[in-house]
Amino acid sequence: MRCRPGAFLMERSHLPYEFSYAEPNSLWVLKVPSAVLRARISRIEGLASLSLDATRGVGALFVDMIRHTAHRLTK
């Protein structure tokens, strides 16, 4: 799976995977227990194979929320 600039992805970290990048980049990792996700999102397995647009719509709202949360935690 590729995650282009301006996108994000969900991965199942309990399964093996490889991560690499060709150029310097910013990487944020947010770990959420699967039980927490399953309580709010049905069939989360289908989301693990998608690269989601973080520049508009719900993806942008999600990323904005994560940025805001990270900013609050660093204070």
C-alpha positions as CSV (number, residue, x, y, z in Angstrom):
1,M,0.0,0.0,0.0
2,R,1.2,3.5,-0.8
3,C,0.4,6.6,1.3
4,R,1.0,9.7,-0.8
5,P,1.6,13.1,0.6
6,G,-1.6,14.6,2.0
7,A,-3.0,11.2,2.9
8,F,-3.1,8.9,5.9
9,L,-3.8,5.2,6.4
10,M,-4.9,2.8,9.0
11,E,-2.9,-0.3,9.5
12,R,-3.4,-3.3,11.7
13,S,-0.2,-3.2,13.7
14,H,-0.5,-6.7,15.1
15,L,0.2,-8.0,11.5
16,P,3.6,-7.9,9.9
17,Y,4.2,-5.0,7.5
18,E,7.1,-3.1,6.0
19,F,7.5,0.7,6.1
20,S,9.9,2.7,4.0
21,Y,10.1,6.2,2.4
22,A,12.1,7.7,-0.4
23,E,12.3,11.3,0.9
24,P,12.2,12.9,4.3
25,N,8.7,13.2,5.7
26,S,6.6,13.7,8.8
27,L,5.2,10.7,10.4
28,W,2.6,10.6,13.2
29,V,1.4,7.4,14.7
30,L,-1.8,7.1,16.7
31,K,-2.5,3.7,18.2
32,V,-6.1,3.0,19.1
33,P,-7.2,-0.3,20.6
34,S,-9.3,-2.3,18.1
35,A,-12.0,-2.7,20.7
36,V,-12.4,1.1,20.8
37,L,-12.6,1.3,17.0
38,R,-15.0,-1.6,16.7
39,A,-17.4,0.1,19.2
40,R,-17.7,3.0,16.8
41,I,-16.9,1.7,13.3
42,S,-18.2,-1.5,11.8
43,R,-15.9,-3.7,9.7
44,I,-12.7,-1.8,10.4
45,E,-10.7,-4.4,8.5
46,G,-11.9,-2.8,5.2
47,L,-10.4,0.5,6.3
48,A,-7.0,-1.0,6.7
49,S,-6.4,-1.3,3.0
50,L,-7.3,2.3,2.1
51,S,-5.2,5.5,1.7
52,L,-7.5,8.3,2.9
53,D,-7.3,11.9,1.7
54,A,-6.3,14.2,4.6
55,T,-6.7,17.4,2.6
56,R,-10.6,17.6,2.5
57,G,-13.8,16.2,3.9
58,V,-13.9,13.9,6.8
59,G,-10.2,12.9,6.4
60,A,-9.2,16.6,6.8
61,L,-11.4,16.9,9.9
62,F,-9.8,13.8,11.4
63,V,-6.3,15.1,10.8
64,D,-7.2,18.5,12.2
65,M,-8.5,16.9,15.3
66,I,-5.3,14.9,15.7
67,R,-3.1,18.0,15.2
68,H,-5.2,19.9,17.8
69,T,-4.9,17.0,20.3
70,A,-1.1,16.7,19.8
71,H,-0.8,20.5,20.3
72,R,-2.7,20.3,23.6
73,L,-0.6,17.3,24.8
74,T,2.7,19.2,24.2
75,K,1.7,22.1,26.4
